[in-house]
């Protein structure tokens, strides 16, 4: 493996839920988080501003699953 392949292998990318192959890599951490955070965020956005855009702060370290979770929110999963 050369250095470029190494960097590519270490660069996390979001899972794509439209792809069944990616779905098998998703780990549901809702039990250790104390609930389904994504559904709670979706409900909050819907209640606060059902017809207008909102701004939500969503943080975490690189590769922790922020984009993956936001894709779930977008798909309504």
mmJSON file of the N, C-alpha and C atoms, coordinates in Angstrom:
{"data_MODEL":{"atom_site":{
"group_PDB":["ATOM","ATOM","ATOM","ATOM","ATOM","ATOM","ATOM","ATOM","ATOM","ATOM","ATOM","ATOM","ATOM","ATOM","ATOM","ATOM","ATOM","ATOM","ATOM","ATOM","ATOM","ATOM","ATOM","ATOM","ATOM","ATOM","ATOM","ATOM","ATOM","ATOM","ATOM","ATOM","ATOM","ATOM","ATOM","ATOM","ATOM","ATOM","ATOM","ATOM","ATOM","ATOM","ATOM","ATOM","ATOM","ATOM","ATOM","ATOM","ATOM","ATOM","ATOM","ATOM","ATOM","ATOM","ATOM","ATOM","ATOM","ATOM","ATOM","ATOM","ATOM","ATOM","ATOM","ATOM","ATOM","ATOM","ATOM","ATOM","ATOM","ATOM","ATOM","ATOM","ATOM","ATOM","ATOM","ATOM","ATOM","ATOM","ATOM","ATOM","ATOM","ATOM","ATOM","ATOM","ATOM","ATOM","ATOM","ATOM","ATOM","ATOM","ATOM","ATOM","ATOM","ATOM","ATOM","ATOM","ATOM","ATOM","ATOM","ATOM","ATOM","ATOM","ATOM","ATOM","ATOM","ATOM","ATOM","ATOM","ATOM","ATOM","ATOM","ATOM","ATOM","ATOM","ATOM","ATOM","ATOM","ATOM","ATOM","ATOM","ATOM","ATOM","ATOM","ATOM","ATOM","ATOM","ATOM","ATOM","ATOM","ATOM","ATOM","ATOM","ATOM","ATOM","ATOM","ATOM","ATOM","ATOM","ATOM","ATOM","ATOM","ATOM","ATOM","ATOM","ATOM","ATOM","ATOM","ATOM","ATOM","ATOM","ATOM","ATOM","ATOM","ATOM","ATOM","ATOM","ATOM","ATOM","ATOM","ATOM","ATOM","ATOM","ATOM","ATOM","ATOM","ATOM","ATOM","ATOM","ATOM","ATOM","ATOM","ATOM","ATOM","ATOM","ATOM","ATOM","ATOM","ATOM","ATOM","ATOM","ATOM","ATOM","ATOM","ATOM","ATOM","ATOM","ATOM","ATOM","ATOM","ATOM","ATOM","ATOM","ATOM","ATOM","ATOM","ATOM","ATOM","ATOM","ATOM","ATOM","ATOM","ATOM","ATOM","ATOM","ATOM","ATOM","ATOM","ATOM","ATOM","ATOM","ATOM","ATOM","ATOM","ATOM","ATOM","ATOM","ATOM","ATOM","ATOM","ATOM","ATOM","ATOM","ATOM","ATOM","ATOM","ATOM","ATOM","ATOM","ATOM","ATOM","ATOM"],
"id":[1,2,3,4,5,6,7,8,9,10,11,12,13,14,15,16,17,18,19,20,21,22,23,24,25,26,27,28,29,30,31,32,33,34,35,36,37,38,39,40,41,42,43,44,45,46,47,48,49,50,51,52,53,54,55,56,57,58,59,60,61,62,63,64,65,66,67,68,69,70,71,72,73,74,75,76,77,78,79,80,81,82,83,84,85,86,87,88,89,90,91,92,93,94,95,96,97,98,99,100,101,102,103,104,105,106,107,108,109,110,111,112,113,114,115,116,117,118,119,120,121,122,123,124,125,126,127,128,129,130,131,132,133,134,135,136,137,138,139,140,141,142,143,144,145,146,147,148,149,150,151,152,153,154,155,156,157,158,159,160,161,162,163,164,165,166,167,168,169,170,171,172,173,174,175,176,177,178,179,180,181,182,183,184,185,186,187,188,189,190,191,192,193,194,195,196,197,198,199,200,201,202,203,204,205,206,207,208,209,210,211,212,213,214,215,216,217,218,219,220,221,222,223,224,225,226,227,228,229,230,231],
"type_symbol":["N","C","C","N","C","C","N","C","C","N","C","C","N","C","C","N","C","C","N","C","C","N","C","C","N","C","C","N","C","C","N","C","C","N","C","C","N","C","C","N","C","C","N","C","C","N","C","C","N","C","C","N","C","C","N","C","C","N","C","C","N","C","C","N","C","C","N","C","C","N","C","C","N","C","C","N","C","C","N","C","C","N","C","C","N","C","C","N","C","C","N","C","C","N","C","C","N","C","C","N","C","C","N","C","C","N","C","C","N","C","C","N","C","C","N","C","C","N","C","C","N","C","C","N","C","C","N","C","C","N","C","C","N","C","C","N","C","C","N","C","C","N","C","C","N","C","C","N","C","C","N","C","C","N","C","C","N","C","C","N","C","C","N","C","C","N","C","C","N","C","C","N","C","C","N","C","C","N","C","C","N","C","C","N","C","C","N","C","C","N","C","C","N","C","C","N","C","C","N","C","C","N","C","C","N","C","C","N","C","C","N","C","C","N","C","C","N","C","C","N","C","C","N","C","C","N","C","C","N","C","C"],
"label_atom_id":["N","CA","C","N","CA","C","N","CA","C","N","CA","C","N","CA","C","N","CA","C","N","CA","C","N","CA","C","N","CA","C","N","CA","C","N","CA","C","N","CA","C","N","CA","C","N","CA","C","N","CA","C","N","CA","C","N","CA","C","N","CA","C","N","CA","C","N","CA","C","N","CA","C","N","CA","C","N","CA","C","N","CA","C","N","CA","C","N","CA","C","N","CA","C","N","CA","C","N","CA","C","N","CA","C","N","CA","C","N","CA","C","N","CA","C","N","CA","C","N","CA","C","N","CA","C","N","CA","C","N","CA","C","N","CA","C","N","CA","C","N","CA","C","N","CA","C","N","CA","C","N","CA","C","N","CA","C","N","CA","C","N","CA","C","N","CA","C","N","CA","C","N","CA","C","N","CA","C","N","CA","C","N","CA","C","N","CA","C","N","CA","C","N","CA","C","N","CA","C","N","CA","C","N","CA","C","N","CA","C","N","CA","C","N","CA","C","N","CA","C","N","CA","C","N","CA","C","N","CA","C","N","CA","C","N","CA","C","N","CA","C","N","CA","C","N","CA","C","N","CA","C","N","CA","C","N","CA","C","N","CA","C","N","CA","C","N","CA","C"],
"label_alt_id":[null,null,null,null,null,null,null,null,null,null,null,null,null,null,null,null,null,null,null,null,null,null,null,null,null,null,null,null,null,null,null,null,null,null,null,null,null,null,null,null,null,null,null,null,null,null,null,null,null,null,null,null,null,null,null,null,null,null,null,null,null,null,null,null,null,null,null,null,null,null,null,null,null,null,null,null,null,null,null,null,null,null,null,null,null,null,null,null,null,null,null,null,null,null,null,null,null,null,null,null,null,null,null,null,null,null,null,null,null,null,null,null,null,null,null,null,null,null,null,null,null,null,null,null,null,null,null,null,null,null,null,null,null,null,null,null,null,null,null,null,null,null,null,null,null,null,null,null,null,null,null,null,null,null,null,null,null,null,null,null,null,null,null,null,null,null,null,null,null,null,null,null,null,null,null,null,null,null,null,null,null,null,null,null,null,null,null,null,null,null,null,null,null,null,null,null,null,null,null,null,null,null,null,null,null,null,null,null,null,null,null,null,null,null,null,null,null,null,null,null,null,null,null,null,null,null,null,null,null,null,null],
"label_comp_id":["UNK","UNK","UNK","UNK","UNK","UNK","UNK","UNK","UNK","UNK","UNK","UNK","UNK","UNK","UNK","UNK","UNK","UNK","UNK","UNK","UNK","UNK","UNK","UNK","UNK","UNK","UNK","UNK","UNK","UNK","UNK","UNK","UNK","UNK","UNK","UNK","UNK","UNK","UNK","UNK","UNK","UNK","UNK","UNK","UNK","UNK","UNK","UNK","UNK","UNK","UNK","UNK","UNK","UNK","UNK","UNK","UNK","UNK","UNK","UNK","UNK","UNK","UNK","UNK","UNK","UNK","UNK","UNK","UNK","UNK","UNK","UNK","UNK","UNK","UNK","UNK","UNK","UNK","UNK","UNK","UNK","UNK","UNK","UNK","UNK","UNK","UNK","UNK","UNK","UNK","UNK","UNK","UNK","UNK","UNK","UNK","UNK","UNK","UNK","UNK","UNK","UNK","UNK","UNK","UNK","UNK","UNK","UNK","UNK","UNK","UNK","UNK","UNK","UNK","UNK","UNK","UNK","UNK","UNK","UNK","UNK","UNK","UNK","UNK","UNK","UNK","UNK","UNK","UNK","UNK","UNK","UNK","UNK","UNK","UNK","UNK","UNK","UNK","UNK","UNK","UNK","UNK","UNK","UNK","UNK","UNK","UNK","UNK","UNK","UNK","UNK","UNK","UNK","UNK","UNK","UNK","UNK","UNK","UNK","UNK","UNK","UNK","UNK","UNK","UNK","UNK","UNK","UNK","UNK","UNK","UNK","UNK","UNK","UNK","UNK","UNK","UNK","UNK","UNK","UNK","UNK","UNK","UNK","UNK","UNK","UNK","UNK","UNK","UNK","UNK","UNK","UNK","UNK","UNK","UNK","UNK","UNK","UNK","UNK","UNK","UNK","UNK","UNK","UNK","UNK","UNK","UNK","UNK","UNK","UNK","UNK","UNK","UNK","UNK","UNK","UNK","UNK","UNK","UNK","UNK","UNK","UNK","UNK","UNK","UNK","UNK","UNK","UNK","UNK","UNK","UNK"],
"label_asym_id":["A","A","A","A","A","A","A","A","A","A","A","A","A","A","A","A","A","A","A","A","A","A","A","A","A","A","A","A","A","A","A","A","A","A","A","A","A","A","A","A","A","A","A","A","A","A","A","A","A","A","A","A","A","A","A","A","A","A","A","A","A","A","A","A","A","A","A","A","A","A","A","A","A","A","A","A","A","A","A","A","A","A","A","A","A","A","A","A","A","A","A","A","A","A","A","A","A","A","A","A","A","A","A","A","A","A","A","A","A","A","A","A","A","A","A","A","A","A","A","A","A","A","A","A","A","A","A","A","A","A","A","A","A","A","A","A","A","A","A","A","A","A","A","A","A","A","A","A","A","A","A","A","A","A","A","A","A","A","A","A","A","A","A","A","A","A","A","A","A","A","A","A","A","A","A","A","A","A","A","A","A","A","A","A","A","A","A","A","A","A","A","A","A","A","A","A","A","A","A","A","A","A","A","A","A","A","A","A","A","A","A","A","A","A","A","A","A","A","A","A","A","A","A","A","A","A","A","A","A","A","A"],
"label_entity_id":["1","1","1","1","1","1","1","1","1","1","1","1","1","1","1","1","1","1","1","1","1","1","1","1","1","1","1","1","1","1","1","1","1","1","1","1","1","1","1","1","1","1","1","1","1","1","1","1","1","1","1","1","1","1","1","1","1","1","1","1","1","1","1","1","1","1","1","1","1","1","1","1","1","1","1","1","1","1","1","1","1","1","1","1","1","1","1","1","1","1","1","1","1","1","1","1","1","1","1","1","1","1","1","1","1","1","1","1","1","1","1","1","1","1","1","1","1","1","1","1","1","1","1","1","1","1","1","1","1","1","1","1","1","1","1","1","1","1","1","1","1","1","1","1","1","1","1","1","1","1","1","1","1","1","1","1","1","1","1","1","1","1","1","1","1","1","1","1","1","1","1","1","1","1","1","1","1","1","1","1","1","1","1","1","1","1","1","1","1","1","1","1","1","1","1","1","1","1","1","1","1","1","1","1","1","1","1","1","1","1","1","1","1","1","1","1","1","1","1","1","1","1","1","1","1","1","1","1","1","1","1"],
"label_seq_id":[1,1,1,2,2,2,3,3,3,4,4,4,5,5,5,6,6,6,7,7,7,8,8,8,9,9,9,10,10,10,11,11,11,12,12,12,13,13,13,14,14,14,15,15,15,16,16,16,17,17,17,18,18,18,19,19,19,20,20,20,21,21,21,22,22,22,23,23,23,24,24,24,25,25,25,26,26,26,27,27,27,28,28,28,29,29,29,30,30,30,31,31,31,32,32,32,33,33,33,34,34,34,35,35,35,36,36,36,37,37,37,38,38,38,39,39,39,40,40,40,41,41,41,42,42,42,43,43,43,44,44,44,45,45,45,46,46,46,47,47,47,48,48,48,49,49,49,50,50,50,51,51,51,52,52,52,53,53,53,54,54,54,55,55,55,56,56,56,57,57,57,58,58,58,59,59,59,60,60,60,61,61,61,62,62,62,63,63,63,64,64,64,65,65,65,66,66,66,67,67,67,68,68,68,69,69,69,70,70,70,71,71,71,72,72,72,73,73,73,74,74,74,75,75,75,76,76,76,77,77,77],
"pdbx_PDB_ins_code":[null,null,null,null,null,null,null,null,null,null,null,null,null,null,null,null,null,null,null,null,null,null,null,null,null,null,null,null,null,null,null,null,null,null,null,null,null,null,null,null,null,null,null,null,null,null,null,null,null,null,null,null,null,null,null,null,null,null,null,null,null,null,null,null,null,null,null,null,null,null,null,null,null,null,null,null,null,null,null,null,null,null,null,null,null,null,null,null,null,null,null,null,null,null,null,null,null,null,null,null,null,null,null,null,null,null,null,null,null,null,null,null,null,null,null,null,null,null,null,null,null,null,null,null,null,null,null,null,null,null,null,null,null,null,null,null,null,null,null,null,null,null,null,null,null,null,null,null,null,null,null,null,null,null,null,null,null,null,null,null,null,null,null,null,null,null,null,null,null,null,null,null,null,null,null,null,null,null,null,null,null,null,null,null,null,null,null,null,null,null,null,null,null,null,null,null,null,null,null,null,null,null,null,null,null,null,null,null,null,null,null,null,null,null,null,null,null,null,null,null,null,null,null,null,null,null,null,null,null,null,null],
"Cartn_x":[0.858,0.0,0.898,0.603,1.376,0.717,1.358,0.877,-0.499,-0.754,-2.061,-3.167,-2.928,-3.917,-4.154,-3.086,-3.21,-4.128,-3.898,-4.732,-6.181,-6.402,-7.759,-8.458,-7.726,-8.309,-8.667,-7.955,-8.183,-9.148,-9.605,-10.494,-11.943,-12.592,-13.966,-14.916,-15.88,-16.91,-18.257,-19.296,-20.606,-21.152,-21.887,-22.591,-23.728,-24.025,-25.129,-26.254,-27.326,-28.406,-29.17,-29.024,-29.648,-28.933,-27.718,-26.931,-27.061,-27.693,-27.861,-26.533,-25.461,-24.151,-23.7,-23.963,-23.574,-24.426,-25.683,-26.59,-26.093,-25.415,-24.952,-23.829,-23.209,-22.129,-22.621,-23.889,-24.437,-24.623,-24.194,-24.383,-25.299,-26.402,-27.375,-26.951,-26.557,-26.107,-27.189,-28.447,-29.503,-29.644,-29.35,-29.492,-28.467,-27.271,-26.273,-26.399,-27.082,-27.327,-28.54,-29.325,-30.505,-31.742,-31.727,-32.888,-32.465,-33.442,-33.175,-33.007,-31.785,-31.465,-31.942,-31.793,-32.179,-33.684,-34.488,-35.937,-36.306,-35.596,-35.858,-35.527,-34.424,-34.059,-35.102,-35.533,-36.569,-37.857,-38.275,-39.499,-39.333,-38.169,-37.918,-37.994,-37.347,-37.364,-38.791,-39.53,-40.902,-41.793,-41.613,-42.447,-42.074,-40.769,-40.327,-40.658,-40.445,-40.588,-40.936,-42.186,-42.548,-42.416,-42.502,-42.479,-41.294,-40.376,-39.215,-37.949,-36.833,-35.553,-35.174,-34.479,-33.967,-32.464,-31.837,-30.395,-30.169,-29.53,-29.246,-27.734,-27.175,-25.749,-25.576,-24.771,-24.549,-23.047,-22.466,-21.009,-20.524,-19.244,-18.595,-17.252,-16.423,-15.101,-15.193,-14.121,-14.073,-14.365,-15.295,-15.595,-16.523,-17.146,-18.009,-19.418,-19.776,-21.079,-22.051,-21.571,-22.464,-23.215,-22.483,-23.115,-24.038,-23.653,-24.487,-25.801,-25.734,-26.952,-27.824,-27.199,-27.974,-28.64,-28.0,-28.662,-29.914,-29.835,-31.013,-32.124,-31.759,-32.744,-33.414,-32.611,-33.12,-34.085,-33.759,-34.588,-35.768,-35.777,-36.869,-36.818,-35.614,-35.466,-35.451],
"Cartn_y":[-1.177,0.0,1.231,2.176,3.416,4.45,5.59,6.607,7.156,7.293,7.798,6.807,5.516,4.499,4.493,4.694,4.737,5.88,7.07,8.219,8.003,7.417,7.147,6.149,5.147,4.142,4.733,5.783,6.403,7.574,7.931,9.07,8.589,8.865,8.385,9.098,8.369,8.967,8.484,9.303,8.911,7.673,6.88,5.76,6.307,5.626,6.029,5.011,5.437,4.517,4.012,4.677,4.176,2.909,2.723,1.56,0.474,-0.651,-1.722,-2.227,-2.149,-2.578,-1.693,-0.395,0.524,0.319,-0.027,-0.18,-1.22,-2.234,-3.283,-2.807,-1.675,-1.148,-0.179,0.197,1.149,0.469,1.142,0.643,1.62,1.128,1.959,2.108,3.307,3.585,4.239,4.195,4.878,4.352,3.084,2.538,3.144,3.437,4.044,5.562,6.134,7.575,7.943,6.963,7.225,7.537,7.22,7.445,7.661,7.796,8.012,9.503,9.956,11.377,11.947,11.189,11.684,11.934,11.017,11.237,12.424,12.593,13.733,15.047,15.097,16.308,16.592,15.556,15.722,16.274,15.753,16.254,17.7,18.036,19.411,20.372,20.035,20.9,21.056,19.957,19.993,20.857,20.75,21.545,23.011,23.309,24.701,25.475,24.846,25.576,24.617,24.192,23.194,23.679,24.981,25.504,26.424,26.542,27.407,26.635,27.003,26.372,26.708,25.797,26.046,25.841,26.229,26.044,25.202,24.055,23.152,22.935,22.883,22.604,21.104,20.483,19.038,18.831,18.422,18.348,16.943,16.737,15.476,15.402,14.47,14.35,13.75,13.856,13.351,11.857,11.471,10.061,9.443,10.271,9.707,9.401,9.852,9.521,10.678,11.91,13.067,13.053,12.931,12.948,11.759,10.624,9.428,9.639,10.183,10.435,11.494,12.518,13.551,13.011,12.05,11.403,10.667,10.034,9.353,10.359,11.506,12.561,12.987,13.175,13.591,12.544,11.267,10.195,9.868,10.426,10.162,8.782,8.221,6.88,6.913],
"Cartn_z":[0.0,0.0,0.0,-0.888,-0.899,0.006,0.167,1.109,0.698,-0.601,-1.05,-0.692,-0.893,-0.528,0.974,1.741,3.193,3.619,3.081,3.43,3.01,1.835,1.383,2.297,2.77,3.654,5.011,5.425,6.737,6.677,5.504,5.35,5.471,6.607,6.767,5.815,5.318,4.479,5.0,4.836,5.365,4.665,5.421,4.818,3.966,2.894,2.027,2.216,2.856,3.205,1.988,0.835,-0.383,-0.87,-0.403,-0.785,0.288,-0.028,0.971,1.55,0.767,1.267,2.421,2.332,3.404,4.655,4.485,5.622,6.62,6.149,7.062,7.984,7.674,8.512,9.578,9.517,10.488,11.844,12.889,14.255,14.973,15.474,16.177,17.636,18.012,19.37,20.228,19.783,20.525,21.954,22.19,23.545,24.514,24.037,24.926,24.964,23.987,23.983,24.828,25.168,25.972,25.156,23.891,23.037,21.612,20.726,19.319,19.062,19.095,18.962,17.628,16.567,15.253,15.178,15.704,15.705,16.586,17.709,18.59,17.897,17.171,16.438,15.367,14.659,13.635,14.206,15.363,16.01,16.431,16.971,17.413,16.236,15.14,13.956,13.446,13.4,12.907,13.79,15.093,16.016,16.004,15.965,16.024,14.763,13.639,12.39,11.253,11.182,10.172,8.732,8.517,7.149,6.851,7.8,7.611,7.955,7.323,7.683,9.123,9.77,11.114,11.114,12.185,12.343,13.594,13.43,14.539,14.598,15.779,15.948,16.139,15.312,15.333,15.306,16.417,16.503,16.838,16.623,16.956,16.257,16.693,16.09,14.685,13.93,12.567,12.547,11.705,11.524,12.553,13.4,14.449,13.961,12.752,12.202,12.061,12.151,12.032,10.702,9.607,8.285,8.095,8.587,8.484,9.224,10.426,11.208,10.534,9.959,9.283,8.018,7.354,6.214,6.687,7.846,8.391,8.665,9.209,9.469,8.164,7.137,5.833,5.267,5.438,4.902,5.797,7.003,7.935,8.556,8.704,9.291,10.79],
"occupancy":[1.0,1.0,1.0,1.0,1.0,1.0,1.0,1.0,1.0,1.0,1.0,1.0,1.0,1.0,1.0,1.0,1.0,1.0,1.0,1.0,1.0,1.0,1.0,1.0,1.0,1.0,1.0,1.0,1.0,1.0,1.0,1.0,1.0,1.0,1.0,1.0,1.0,1.0,1.0,1.0,1.0,1.0,1.0,1.0,1.0,1.0,1.0,1.0,1.0,1.0,1.0,1.0,1.0,1.0,1.0,1.0,1.0,1.0,1.0,1.0,1.0,1.0,1.0,1.0,1.0,1.0,1.0,1.0,1.0,1.0,1.0,1.0,1.0,1.0,1.0,1.0,1.0,1.0,1.0,1.0,1.0,1.0,1.0,1.0,1.0,1.0,1.0,1.0,1.0,1.0,1.0,1.0,1.0,1.0,1.0,1.0,1.0,1.0,1.0,1.0,1.0,1.0,1.0,1.0,1.0,1.0,1.0,1.0,1.0,1.0,1.0,1.0,1.0,1.0,1.0,1.0,1.0,1.0,1.0,1.0,1.0,1.0,1.0,1.0,1.0,1.0,1.0,1.0,1.0,1.0,1.0,1.0,1.0,1.0,1.0,1.0,1.0,1.0,1.0,1.0,1.0,1.0,1.0,1.0,1.0,1.0,1.0,1.0,1.0,1.0,1.0,1.0,1.0,1.0,1.0,1.0,1.0,1.0,1.0,1.0,1.0,1.0,1.0,1.0,1.0,1.0,1.0,1.0,1.0,1.0,1.0,1.0,1.0,1.0,1.0,1.0,1.0,1.0,1.0,1.0,1.0,1.0,1.0,1.0,1.0,1.0,1.0,1.0,1.0,1.0,1.0,1.0,1.0,1.0,1.0,1.0,1.0,1.0,1.0,1.0,1.0,1.0,1.0,1.0,1.0,1.0,1.0,1.0,1.0,1.0,1.0,1.0,1.0,1.0,1.0,1.0,1.0,1.0,1.0,1.0,1.0,1.0,1.0,1.0,1.0,1.0,1.0,1.0,1.0,1.0,1.0],
"B_iso_or_equiv":[0.0,0.0,0.0,0.0,0.0,0.0,0.0,0.0,0.0,0.0,0.0,0.0,0.0,0.0,0.0,0.0,0.0,0.0,0.0,0.0,0.0,0.0,0.0,0.0,0.0,0.0,0.0,0.0,0.0,0.0,0.0,0.0,0.0,0.0,0.0,0.0,0.0,0.0,0.0,0.0,0.0,0.0,0.0,0.0,0.0,0.0,0.0,0.0,0.0,0.0,0.0,0.0,0.0,0.0,0.0,0.0,0.0,0.0,0.0,0.0,0.0,0.0,0.0,0.0,0.0,0.0,0.0,0.0,0.0,0.0,0.0,0.0,0.0,0.0,0.0,0.0,0.0,0.0,0.0,0.0,0.0,0.0,0.0,0.0,0.0,0.0,0.0,0.0,0.0,0.0,0.0,0.0,0.0,0.0,0.0,0.0,0.0,0.0,0.0,0.0,0.0,0.0,0.0,0.0,0.0,0.0,0.0,0.0,0.0,0.0,0.0,0.0,0.0,0.0,0.0,0.0,0.0,0.0,0.0,0.0,0.0,0.0,0.0,0.0,0.0,0.0,0.0,0.0,0.0,0.0,0.0,0.0,0.0,0.0,0.0,0.0,0.0,0.0,0.0,0.0,0.0,0.0,0.0,0.0,0.0,0.0,0.0,0.0,0.0,0.0,0.0,0.0,0.0,0.0,0.0,0.0,0.0,0.0,0.0,0.0,0.0,0.0,0.0,0.0,0.0,0.0,0.0,0.0,0.0,0.0,0.0,0.0,0.0,0.0,0.0,0.0,0.0,0.0,0.0,0.0,0.0,0.0,0.0,0.0,0.0,0.0,0.0,0.0,0.0,0.0,0.0,0.0,0.0,0.0,0.0,0.0,0.0,0.0,0.0,0.0,0.0,0.0,0.0,0.0,0.0,0.0,0.0,0.0,0.0,0.0,0.0,0.0,0.0,0.0,0.0,0.0,0.0,0.0,0.0,0.0,0.0,0.0,0.0,0.0,0.0,0.0,0.0,0.0,0.0,0.0,0.0],
"pdbx_formal_charge":[null,null,null,null,null,null,null,null,null,null,null,null,null,null,null,null,null,null,null,null,null,null,null,null,null,null,null,null,null,null,null,null,null,null,null,null,null,null,null,null,null,null,null,null,null,null,null,null,null,null,null,null,null,null,null,null,null,null,null,null,null,null,null,null,null,null,null,null,null,null,null,null,null,null,null,null,null,null,null,null,null,null,null,null,null,null,null,null,null,null,null,null,null,null,null,null,null,null,null,null,null,null,null,null,null,null,null,null,null,null,null,null,null,null,null,null,null,null,null,null,null,null,null,null,null,null,null,null,null,null,null,null,null,null,null,null,null,null,null,null,null,null,null,null,null,null,null,null,null,null,null,null,null,null,null,null,null,null,null,null,null,null,null,null,null,null,null,null,null,null,null,null,null,null,null,null,null,null,null,null,null,null,null,null,null,null,null,null,null,null,null,null,null,null,null,null,null,null,null,null,null,null,null,null,null,null,null,null,null,null,null,null,null,null,null,null,null,null,null,null,null,null,null,null,null,null,null,null,null,null,null],
"auth_seq_id":[1,1,1,2,2,2,3,3,3,4,4,4,5,5,5,6,6,6,7,7,7,8,8,8,9,9,9,10,10,10,11,11,11,12,12,12,13,13,13,14,14,14,15,15,15,16,16,16,17,17,17,18,18,18,19,19,19,20,20,20,21,21,21,22,22,22,23,23,23,24,24,24,25,25,25,26,26,26,27,27,27,28,28,28,29,29,29,30,30,30,31,31,31,32,32,32,33,33,33,34,34,34,35,35,35,36,36,36,37,37,37,38,38,38,39,39,39,40,40,40,41,41,41,42,42,42,43,43,43,44,44,44,45,45,45,46,46,46,47,47,47,48,48,48,49,49,49,50,50,50,51,51,51,52,52,52,53,53,53,54,54,54,55,55,55,56,56,56,57,57,57,58,58,58,59,59,59,60,60,60,61,61,61,62,62,62,63,63,63,64,64,64,65,65,65,66,66,66,67,67,67,68,68,68,69,69,69,70,70,70,71,71,71,72,72,72,73,73,73,74,74,74,75,75,75,76,76,76,77,77,77],
"auth_comp_id":["UNK","UNK","UNK","UNK","UNK","UNK","UNK","UNK","UNK","UNK","UNK","UNK","UNK","UNK","UNK","UNK","UNK","UNK","UNK","UNK","UNK","UNK","UNK","UNK","UNK","UNK","UNK","UNK","UNK","UNK","UNK","UNK","UNK","UNK","UNK","UNK","UNK","UNK","UNK","UNK","UNK","UNK","UNK","UNK","UNK","UNK","UNK","UNK","UNK","UNK","UNK","UNK","UNK","UNK","UNK","UNK","UNK","UNK","UNK","UNK","UNK","UNK","UNK","UNK","UNK","UNK","UNK","UNK","UNK","UNK","UNK","UNK","UNK","UNK","UNK","UNK","UNK","UNK","UNK","UNK","UNK","UNK","UNK","UNK","UNK","UNK","UNK","UNK","UNK","UNK","UNK","UNK","UNK","UNK","UNK","UNK","UNK","UNK","UNK","UNK","UNK","UNK","UNK","UNK","UNK","UNK","UNK","UNK","UNK","UNK","UNK","UNK","UNK","UNK","UNK","UNK","UNK","UNK","UNK","UNK","UNK","UNK","UNK","UNK","UNK","UNK","UNK","UNK","UNK","UNK","UNK","UNK","UNK","UNK","UNK","UNK","UNK","UNK","UNK","UNK","UNK","UNK","UNK","UNK","UNK","UNK","UNK","UNK","UNK","UNK","UNK","UNK","UNK","UNK","UNK","UNK","UNK","UNK","UNK","UNK","UNK","UNK","UNK","UNK","UNK","UNK","UNK","UNK","UNK","UNK","UNK","UNK","UNK","UNK","UNK","UNK","UNK","UNK","UNK","UNK","UNK","UNK","UNK","UNK","UNK","UNK","UNK","UNK","UNK","UNK","UNK","UNK","UNK","UNK","UNK","UNK","UNK","UNK","UNK","UNK","UNK","UNK","UNK","UNK","UNK","UNK","UNK","UNK","UNK","UNK","UNK","UNK","UNK","UNK","UNK","UNK","UNK","UNK","UNK","UNK","UNK","UNK","UNK","UNK","UNK","UNK","UNK","UNK","UNK","UNK","UNK"],
"auth_asym_id":["A","A","A","A","A","A","A","A","A","A","A","A","A","A","A","A","A","A","A","A","A","A","A","A","A","A","A","A","A","A","A","A","A","A","A","A","A","A","A","A","A","A","A","A","A","A","A","A","A","A","A","A","A","A","A","A","A","A","A","A","A","A","A","A","A","A","A","A","A","A","A","A","A","A","A","A","A","A","A","A","A","A","A","A","A","A","A","A","A","A","A","A","A","A","A","A","A","A","A","A","A","A","A","A","A","A","A","A","A","A","A","A","A","A","A","A","A","A","A","A","A","A","A","A","A","A","A","A","A","A","A","A","A","A","A","A","A","A","A","A","A","A","A","A","A","A","A","A","A","A","A","A","A","A","A","A","A","A","A","A","A","A","A","A","A","A","A","A","A","A","A","A","A","A","A","A","A","A","A","A","A","A","A","A","A","A","A","A","A","A","A","A","A","A","A","A","A","A","A","A","A","A","A","A","A","A","A","A","A","A","A","A","A","A","A","A","A","A","A","A","A","A","A","A","A","A","A","A","A","A","A"],
"auth_atom_id":["N","CA","C","N","CA","C","N","CA","C","N","CA","C","N","CA","C","N","CA","C","N","CA","C","N","CA","C","N","CA","C","N","CA","C","N","CA","C","N","CA","C","N","CA","C","N","CA","C","N","CA","C","N","CA","C","N","CA","C","N","CA","C","N","CA","C","N","CA","C","N","CA","C","N","CA","C","N","CA","C","N","CA","C","N","CA","C","N","CA","C","N","CA","C","N","CA","C","N","CA","C","N","CA","C","N","CA","C","N","CA","C","N","CA","C","N","CA","C","N","CA","C","N","CA","C","N","CA","C","N","CA","C","N","CA","C","N","CA","C","N","CA","C","N","CA","C","N","CA","C","N","CA","C","N","CA","C","N","CA","C","N","CA","C","N","CA","C","N","CA","C","N","CA","C","N","CA","C","N","CA","C","N","CA","C","N","CA","C","N","CA","C","N","CA","C","N","CA","C","N","CA","C","N","CA","C","N","CA","C","N","CA","C","N","CA","C","N","CA","C","N","CA","C","N","CA","C","N","CA","C","N","CA","C","N","CA","C","N","CA","C","N","CA","C","N","CA","C","N","CA","C","N","CA","C","N","CA","C","N","CA","C","N","CA","C","N","CA","C"],
"pdbx_PDB_model_num":[1,1,1,1,1,1,1,1,1,1,1,1,1,1,1,1,1,1,1,1,1,1,1,1,1,1,1,1,1,1,1,1,1,1,1,1,1,1,1,1,1,1,1,1,1,1,1,1,1,1,1,1,1,1,1,1,1,1,1,1,1,1,1,1,1,1,1,1,1,1,1,1,1,1,1,1,1,1,1,1,1,1,1,1,1,1,1,1,1,1,1,1,1,1,1,1,1,1,1,1,1,1,1,1,1,1,1,1,1,1,1,1,1,1,1,1,1,1,1,1,1,1,1,1,1,1,1,1,1,1,1,1,1,1,1,1,1,1,1,1,1,1,1,1,1,1,1,1,1,1,1,1,1,1,1,1,1,1,1,1,1,1,1,1,1,1,1,1,1,1,1,1,1,1,1,1,1,1,1,1,1,1,1,1,1,1,1,1,1,1,1,1,1,1,1,1,1,1,1,1,1,1,1,1,1,1,1,1,1,1,1,1,1,1,1,1,1,1,1,1,1,1,1,1,1,1,1,1,1,1,1]
}}}
